[in-house]
């Protein structure tokens, strides 16, 4: 596939297909996605001299990609066919007698199997391989685009977008570059993503029309994404009937409203038969919702679910509901409590095709938050966990911040303690949703190294237990050194790379591997959150949100800092967790250091488990974090010869900005707390 110039190929450079493209492949199976698999291989063969057959299979073959329903399956493929079902998107990978086999029950499995072979490169064609069964942990692995069709006067083309404009929309119209959208679908399929929503959850006037008279624009996107197994979803306004010329009310219990949604939804499926469903942000930050009619969120979600049900569609109903007009003087209102307080009582009331979409933390995508208690509180409700791939609060794609270590902690969190299920298991078979970090920038994600977050999102949604460092290796190998993969994420032996590729890997690990913790060190301390500039949320402003209606406070005074969320003396938020966490978070002694100020208000002299006082920890981490940014830049500068010069130059410029901003954070946070507390730095460093 030829990419529209000058778009960066990300993790699918042509070289990544060399191993397949130089061999003899047989593709057995019908259907659109099997056709995609054939075309991918054919394209690779045209470049690298191999050949591909589809249907009838004169041997010999090096690679057979076959549906289990294909008759007859050639010898080796027949031998590795498992006795039981492989499952919707799964595949079996094996190698015997010099033939590599991918078997799948459905064409989607063939596509994911093909990309597995791409990841393995030459290793896919060496030695023998016992049959391995691969299937995704999450049924839906979805990216939400916060893309506006019109340029929003405040938020622009993409809300919280840091990679240029939208790849779908521009100035009120479709952007029209469907080749780019197709290339995006291909990248997503290669990391395992199978669904996207194509517009912002804040649905403004123009965007509301995508549901009705501008449905053709959505159908055009669905058409180019379909060959890569990507289902299209749409964010809709709860007030759609009112704003699109239907009934004068959007009351979910009104008969005319129900009929209106049924009719509209029928037309959606006429245009897009495999349409995924609706995404809804209701009664949140000014978006309309069922509260206006005295109804609750189960009433609201079920209305849309009922309309989608005949077609197998789903509603992603967001749990991000809180009072964004609170009085900062009111210490009893706690934004962290809001999602649980609104939704936990509704457990069991949602229709089967409602998926409650819960942000991973109780507040709002901060660099450090506890896991949302809603996830453990809704056993009778289908759940999606929402992660923010776009780096709104983690450096806005100007800072390197490799997020998978945070996501791994979220997915591995056990709400009932050791021995209980973890978040990935709780949501297992359900949905993992990420807010996309992609735009029309030539590197897709603005910061070229932010591509790794997108790639890793898909890979973690497929296999949540994967080590983030192994995913990083996979991404590095595909993107930068496709000829010499290390393949550690697949558990394969590591072949010797050249000294140069080893240096390249070491450089990227040094810069990216710990970058989330580095970012945490130079920004808001110990889980307290925010301290960002209001509005755009970039850079430090310690009191920026302190006296605002948004509910995000740190309560620093001359004696101490932090939010008391205990049951004993605070907002009672700790009580939303089951034991042991309700007790661990309640207890000043047991609360993990990194979340201390999320749960407790403590004096500056409070001694952490680490042995340091809170104030000294603030100074130490801020000096260390800013130094780590300087060190990352130094490593990058040293590695100039290892990367494409224009990519290198782009990252270098961004690292300059990261260093500048990290030092600004360091100085503002340190100065602020020194002035509040009057406690000097034990090590006598300069605090402005
Ligand atoms: O983090 C906040 C963002 C808003 C966003 C909102 C949400 C789309 O600042 O820009 O709106 O979350 O998740 O709905």
Boltz pocket constraint, residues with backbone or C-beta under 6 A from the ligand:
constraints:
  - pocket:
      binder: B
      contacts: [[A, 146], [A, 159], [A, 160], [A, 201], [A, 202], [A, 281], [A, 320], [A, 364], [A, 365], [A, 392]]
      max_distance: 6.0
